[in-house]
């Protein structure tokens, strides 16, 4: 779980605001490395100040995924296709029609 206290101590930036969303709504997922992610149910705009004190606005599109690795504080935004190609939430079954590739002896046994 992403610790909200740790996030609150981060420097006020784009990453802090993305991490706040993840700490409130993120669910664990599995890939090569574990982490947290949230599917955006609606467009979400965040406004932040960059290193040059310029105010910028970022829109996270509806249907995309906001994700971060368990050992990172640098969230990223990925499309639904990018998510579906290699990730799933813990406890989530693969969607029908998406068969796992067979590996090892399974490929010989059919």
TAVENCOR-V783968 format. One record per helix or strand of 3 or more residues. SS is the DSSP state (@ for helix, = for strand). FROM is the first residue (numbers start at 1). LEN is the number of residues. If there is no record, write none. Layout:
SS FROM LEN
SS FROM LEN
//
This chain:
@ 4 5
@ 14 12
= 27 4
= 35 5
= 44 6
= 55 6
= 65 5
= 76 3
@ 80 7
@ 106 4
//
